[in-house]
Amino acid sequence: MLISRKDSLLLVVDIQEKLAPAIFEADEITRNSVRLIESARHLGIPAFVSEHYVKGLGHSVAAIRDATSAATIFEKIHFSCASEPGVLDMLRATGCRQVILTGAETHVCVLQTALGLLAEGFSVFMVADAASSRTPANRQLALERLRDAGGHVVSTEMVLFEWLEKGGTDDFRALLPLIK
């Protein structure tokens, strides 16, 4: 199944100030999440950013906040975004059935969100190079569990090229700096 720009939305989960320093490869997952946010904005793809228990974990890291001018940011207290009141309605209102998922921690909030979305009939594409945990082992287990549950594990470039569909277009030229 290919990712469709017309049927997908982006959900960035909990890449937050006080959590990020403890996350394995936090700079890479932040950088790739920003690439996806900026691409989604350019392509008109709905984008959402969750922040878990802001009082304790702070807001999204600066790079995510700076990229979110066209994204909807929401606070949550449930580990799963799908369990937070109003979030499923907000995602369904886009009309999109594919969720491109990034964030931290892969084995907690991101995985529980993915499993909740799968149970609600969404197709879930976890972006492996834009999602991580405090340990590589927990990250890997989450990716395996998601795949076993029927989700898809993809990379940032897979998402970008599937959103673009072909080269030689204005969109391709506009996103090329984010790809390089």
C-alpha positions, 0 to 999 in steps of 0.5 A: 500500500502506497502512502497517498498525499490526498488520504494521509495526515501527519501526527508528531507525538510528544517530542518535548523539551524535558523528554528529548534529552533522554531519547536515543537519536533525539536530534535525528528524530526531531530533524526528520519530524521537522522535514515531514512537518514542513513537507506536509505544510507545503503539500497541504497535508493536515499535521498535528502535534501532541504534547504529553503532560506539558506541566511535567515535560514542557512543550515541544522542542524549539525546532518542532514549535518553529515548524508548526505554523500550519499544524494543530497542537494539542495537549494530552494526558493519555499515553495514546492520542487515540484515547484522548477525548476529541482527538479521534474526532479531530483526525476523522474530520480531515477525511484522511485514513492514513496516519503518518506517525512520528515521535517519542517514546516509540514503545509508549505513547507512539505505539499506544497511539498506533495501536489505538488508531489501527483499532479505529480503522486507520492505516498507520505508517510509523516513520522509523527514523523519526521515532525513538525511545530512551533505549534502542531495544525499546524502539525496536520492540515497538516497531516489531509489535506495530508491524505484527499488529498490521501497521507499516514501518517506513522511513522519512524518505519513503513518505516524502517520495510517496507524497510527491509521486513523481519528479520534475514537478514544482512540488518536487523542486520545492521539497528537494532541499528537505530531501537532500 
